[in-house]
Amino acid sequence: MNFLSLILLSFIGFSCSKEKSDNVVQVPVVVPGIEIPTATNQVKGSILSADGKTDTYKLINKVFGGTGDVTETPDCAHAAAGPHITQVYDEFLKTHVFVFTIHVTPDNDRCLPTTDRQRNEIKTYNQSPDSTLASLNEKVKYTWKFKLDKDFKPSPNFTHIHQLKALDGDDDLPLITLTARFRTSGNRIEVIHTGGTGKNTSLNYLATANLSDFLDQWVEVTEVATYSFTGKYEISIKRLSDSKVLLSYSKDGIDMWRDGTTLSRPKWGIYRSLLSPTYLRDESIRFNDFSITEIK
């Protein structure tokens, strides 16, 4: 790994690495600037929603896991806290949702020897259903909902909520990152793109919004990625209480593929730096209705 990649890793953060959930109907979300798939151009899809009765990890793996485990939690370091991904009933959505919880101590990064970061995430990987993975030249729509607590505190380094990432090949840095960040001028939600390979890797801020608009609010994300070296990326985030679009971005001709990659995949949860622990607190983020749909 070259020097520039090491610098980018310290700022973005490093992320290692056809079934449907029962009785769920996918409803297209109308968002400005985003193509809305129809019944004729939706090729395949998987939807993960909380149900309030199935063991949480089993439910996640039923949809995204295939033959393995797609949860990356700090349970091994903090068993006394119980599962770090749970389900609760949400009064606003009137349904059960997932709660991802992280503690400043002793939670870590999957009990690896690294001590500068911690994570509680779900992902898809090479044993996941084909419907949850992206190949070269595929166009995929991702939608999901999340809610940050009213007192949510991001790191000045990184507090990732979502990534699109190569599964193999040159997979050190995520293609797309949605992160919350402390800024002295006002905390922000940022969409970051990292394109290129090796010494040509470049970090670009695609879009940013005031974090305060997201606090204590359910929002719905619609994201469309065309996976190629000259692909397309689109994202829009809508606040559900009043349908206000808080962030919207679209770009053609963007590098959305890594050298040597055979598959790309999404990740969701809390993945944050521990380099500035005084900025942090024990945190929980609510998520629900993760949807992955390939578009013709």
C-alpha positions as CSV (number, residue, x, y, z in Angstrom):
1,M,0.0,0.0,0.0
2,N,1.5,3.4,-1.0
3,F,1.8,6.5,1.2
4,L,-1.2,8.3,-0.3
5,S,-3.4,5.3,0.4
6,L,-2.3,5.3,4.0
7,I,-3.2,9.0,4.4
8,L,-6.7,8.3,2.9
9,L,-7.1,5.3,5.2
10,S,-6.5,7.4,8.3
11,F,-9.2,9.9,7.2
12,I,-11.9,7.7,5.6
13,G,-11.3,4.5,7.7
14,F,-10.5,1.0,6.5
15,S,-13.2,-1.6,6.1
16,C,-12.0,-5.2,5.9
17,S,-13.3,-7.6,4.9
18,K,-32.1,-15.0,-4.8
19,E,-34.0,-14.9,-1.7
20,K,-36.5,-12.4,-0.4
21,S,-37.6,-11.8,3.2
22,D,-41.1,-13.2,3.8
23,N,-44.3,-11.2,3.4
24,V,-42.6,-8.0,2.3
25,V,-43.7,-5.9,-0.7
26,Q,-41.3,-3.4,-2.2
27,V,-42.8,0.0,-2.9
28,P,-40.7,2.4,-5.1
29,V,-39.8,5.6,-3.4
30,V,-40.3,8.8,-5.4
31,V,-37.2,11.0,-5.0
32,P,-36.2,14.0,-7.2
33,G,-33.3,13.2,-9.7
34,I,-33.4,9.4,-9.1
35,E,-34.8,7.0,-11.7
36,I,-37.7,5.0,-10.3
37,P,-37.5,1.3,-11.3
38,T,-40.7,-0.2,-12.6
39,A,-41.9,-3.8,-12.4
40,T,-40.5,-4.4,-15.9
41,N,-36.9,-3.2,-15.2
42,Q,-36.4,-4.6,-11.7
43,V,-34.4,-7.7,-12.3
44,K,-33.7,-9.1,-8.9
45,G,-33.9,-7.9,-5.3
46,S,-33.6,-8.6,-1.6
47,I,-35.3,-6.8,1.2
48,L,-34.4,-7.0,4.9
49,S,-36.9,-5.6,7.5
50,A,-37.2,-6.2,11.2
51,D,-40.1,-8.4,12.3
52,G,-39.8,-8.2,16.1
53,K,-39.9,-12.0,16.6
54,T,-37.1,-13.7,14.7
55,D,-33.6,-13.8,16.3
56,T,-32.0,-10.7,14.9
57,Y,-28.8,-12.2,13.6
58,K,-30.7,-15.1,12.1
59,L,-33.1,-12.7,10.4
60,I,-30.2,-10.7,8.9
61,N,-28.4,-13.8,7.7
62,K,-31.5,-15.3,6.2
63,V,-31.7,-12.4,3.7
64,F,-28.1,-11.3,3.3
65,G,-26.0,-14.1,4.6
66,G,-26.4,-17.0,2.2
67,T,-24.4,-19.8,3.8
68,G,-22.5,-17.6,6.2
69,D,-22.6,-14.7,8.7
70,V,-22.7,-11.1,7.5
71,T,-22.7,-9.4,10.9
72,E,-19.6,-7.7,12.1
73,T,-20.2,-6.9,15.8
74,P,-18.1,-6.3,18.9
75,D,-20.1,-9.0,20.8
76,C,-16.9,-11.0,21.3
77,A,-15.4,-8.2,23.4
78,H,-18.5,-7.1,25.2
79,A,-20.7,-10.2,25.7
80,A,-22.2,-8.8,28.9
81,A,-24.0,-6.2,26.8
82,G,-25.8,-8.9,24.9
83,P,-26.3,-8.6,21.1
84,H,-25.2,-5.3,19.6
85,I,-27.9,-5.4,17.0
86,T,-31.4,-5.8,18.3
87,Q,-35.0,-5.0,17.4
88,V,-37.5,-2.6,19.0
89,Y,-40.9,-1.3,18.1
90,D,-40.7,2.2,16.6
91,E,-43.7,4.5,17.4
92,F,-43.1,6.8,14.3
93,L,-42.9,4.0,11.7
94,K,-45.4,1.8,13.6
95,T,-43.3,-1.3,13.1
96,H,-40.3,-3.0,14.5
97,V,-36.8,-1.7,13.4
98,F,-33.2,-2.7,13.9
99,V,-31.1,-0.9,16.5
100,F,-27.3,-0.9,16.0
101,T,-25.5,-0.1,19.3
102,I,-21.8,0.7,19.9
103,H,-20.1,1.5,23.3
104,V,-17.0,3.7,23.5
105,T,-15.5,1.0,25.7
106,P,-14.9,-1.9,25.5
107,D,-16.3,-2.4,22.0
108,N,-13.7,-2.9,19.3
109,D,-13.3,-3.9,15.7
110,R,-14.3,-7.6,15.8
111,C,-11.6,-8.4,18.4
112,L,-8.9,-7.7,15.9
113,P,-5.6,-6.2,17.3
114,T,-6.4,-2.8,16.0
115,T,-7.4,-0.3,18.7
116,D,-8.0,2.9,16.7
117,R,-11.5,2.0,15.5
118,Q,-14.7,0.0,16.3
119,R,-17.5,-1.3,14.2
120,N,-21.0,-2.8,14.4
121,E,-22.0,-3.4,10.8
122,I,-23.8,-5.7,8.4
123,K,-22.7,-6.4,4.8
124,T,-23.0,-8.8,1.9
125,Y,-20.1,-10.9,0.8
126,N,-19.1,-13.7,-1.6
127,Q,-21.4,-16.3,0.0
128,S,-24.4,-13.9,0.0
129,P,-27.3,-14.4,-2.5
130,D,-26.5,-13.1,-6.0
131,S,-29.3,-10.6,-5.6
132,T,-27.3,-8.7,-3.0
133,L,-24.1,-8.4,-5.0
134,A,-23.0,-6.2,-7.9
135,S,-21.0,-7.2,-10.9
136,L,-19.2,-5.0,-13.5
137,N,-21.6,-2.9,-15.6
138,E,-24.6,-3.7,-13.3
139,K,-26.9,-0.9,-12.1
140,V,-28.2,-1.4,-8.6
141,K,-30.6,0.6,-6.5
142,Y,-30.3,0.6,-2.7
143,T,-32.9,2.0,-0.3
144,W,-33.0,2.0,3.5
145,K,-34.2,4.1,6.4
146,F,-32.2,5.3,9.4
147,K,-32.6,7.5,12.4
148,L,-29.9,9.2,14.5
149,D,-30.5,10.0,18.1
150,K,-31.2,13.7,19.1
151,D,-27.9,13.8,20.9
152,F,-25.9,11.8,18.4
153,K,-22.2,12.7,18.5
154,P,-19.9,12.1,15.5
155,S,-16.1,11.8,15.5
156,P,-14.0,14.5,13.8
157,N,-12.2,11.6,12.2
158,F,-15.0,9.4,10.8
159,T,-18.3,7.8,11.8
160,H,-19.5,5.8,8.9
161,I,-23.1,4.8,8.4
162,H,-22.9,3.2,5.0
163,Q,-20.4,2.2,2.4
164,L,-20.3,0.7,-1.2
165,K,-17.2,-1.3,-1.4
166,A,-15.3,-3.8,-3.6
167,L,-15.4,-7.3,-2.3
168,D,-12.0,-8.3,-3.7
169,G,-9.2,-6.9,-5.9
170,D,-8.1,-3.4,-5.0
171,D,-10.5,-3.2,-2.1
172,D,-8.6,-1.1,0.5
173,L,-10.9,2.0,0.3
174,P,-14.6,2.1,-0.2
175,L,-16.0,3.5,-3.4
176,I,-18.7,5.5,-1.6
177,T,-19.0,6.4,2.0
178,L,-21.8,8.1,3.9
179,T,-20.3,9.4,7.1
180,A,-21.2,11.8,9.9
181,R,-18.4,14.1,11.0
182,F,-17.8,16.7,13.7
183,R,-16.9,20.1,12.2
184,T,-16.1,23.2,14.2
185,S,-18.3,25.1,11.8
186,G,-21.2,22.7,12.4
187,N,-21.5,18.9,12.2
188,R,-22.2,17.4,8.8
189,I,-23.4,14.4,6.9
190,E,-20.9,13.8,4.0
191,V,-21.0,11.6,0.9
192,I,-17.4,10.7,-0.1
193,H,-16.2,9.1,-3.3
194,T,-12.7,7.4,-3.5
195,G,-11.8,6.6,-7.1
196,G,-8.7,5.3,-8.8
197,T,-6.2,2.7,-7.9
198,G,-2.8,2.7,-6.1
199,K,-1.0,6.1,-6.4
200,N,-3.8,7.5,-8.4
201,T,-6.4,7.1,-5.6
202,S,-8.3,10.3,-5.0
203,L,-10.8,11.4,-2.4
204,N,-13.7,13.6,-3.4
205,Y,-16.5,15.1,-1.3
206,L,-19.6,14.7,-3.5
207,A,-22.3,16.2,-1.2
208,T,-22.8,17.4,2.3
209,A,-25.7,18.5,4.5
210,N,-26.3,19.8,8.0
211,L,-26.3,16.9,10.5
212,S,-28.8,18.8,12.7
213,D,-31.5,18.2,10.1
214,F,-31.1,14.5,10.6
215,L,-31.2,14.3,14.4
216,D,-34.2,12.6,15.9
217,Q,-35.7,12.1,12.5
218,W,-36.4,9.1,10.3
219,V,-34.9,9.6,6.8
220,E,-35.1,7.4,3.7
221,V,-32.2,7.0,1.4
222,T,-32.4,6.1,-2.3
223,E,-29.1,5.4,-3.9
224,V,-28.4,4.1,-7.4
225,A,-24.9,2.9,-8.5
226,T,-23.9,2.0,-12.0
227,Y,-20.8,-0.1,-11.5
228,S,-18.1,0.6,-14.1
229,F,-14.9,2.6,-14.4
230,T,-17.0,5.3,-16.0
231,G,-20.2,4.7,-14.1
232,K,-22.9,6.8,-12.5
233,Y,-23.7,7.5,-8.9
234,E,-27.0,9.0,-7.5
235,I,-28.2,9.6,-3.9
236,S,-31.1,11.3,-2.3
237,I,-32.1,11.4,1.3
238,K,-35.6,12.4,2.3
239,R,-36.9,13.2,5.8
240,L,-40.0,11.2,6.4
241,S,-41.8,13.6,8.8
242,D,-42.3,16.3,6.1
243,S,-40.9,14.7,2.9
244,K,-38.2,17.3,2.7
245,V,-35.1,16.2,0.6
246,L,-32.1,16.9,2.9
247,L,-29.4,15.8,0.4
248,S,-29.4,15.1,-3.3
249,Y,-26.6,14.4,-5.8
250,S,-26.0,12.8,-9.2
251,K,-22.9,12.4,-11.3
252,D,-22.1,10.6,-14.6
253,G,-18.7,9.4,-15.6
254,I,-17.6,8.5,-12.1
255,D,-15.2,5.7,-11.3
256,M,-17.3,3.0,-9.6
257,W,-15.1,-0.1,-10.0
258,R,-11.8,-1.3,-8.6
259,D,-9.0,-3.0,-10.5
260,G,-9.2,-6.8,-10.1
261,T,-12.6,-6.7,-8.5
262,T,-15.2,-9.3,-9.4
263,L,-18.0,-8.1,-7.0
264,S,-19.0,-5.0,-5.1
265,R,-21.4,-4.9,-2.1
266,P,-23.0,-2.5,0.5
267,K,-22.4,-2.2,4.2
268,W,-24.5,-0.5,6.9
269,G,-24.1,0.2,10.6
270,I,-21.8,2.2,12.8
271,Y,-18.0,2.1,12.0
272,R,-16.1,4.9,13.8
273,S,-12.7,6.1,14.7
274,L,-11.5,5.9,18.3
275,L,-8.7,8.5,17.8
276,S,-10.8,11.2,19.4
277,P,-12.8,9.4,22.1
278,T,-13.7,12.6,24.0
279,Y,-16.0,13.5,21.1
280,L,-17.9,10.2,21.4
281,R,-20.5,8.6,23.5
282,D,-22.3,5.2,23.6
283,E,-24.4,5.4,20.5
284,S,-27.4,3.7,18.9
285,I,-28.7,4.2,15.3
286,R,-32.0,2.8,14.1
287,F,-32.2,1.2,10.7
288,N,-34.9,-0.6,8.7
289,D,-36.1,-1.8,5.3
290,F,-32.7,-2.4,3.6
291,S,-33.5,-3.1,-0.1
292,I,-31.2,-4.1,-2.9
293,T,-32.5,-4.2,-6.5
294,E,-30.7,-4.7,-9.8
295,I,-32.1,-2.5,-12.6
296,K,-31.8,-3.3,-16.3
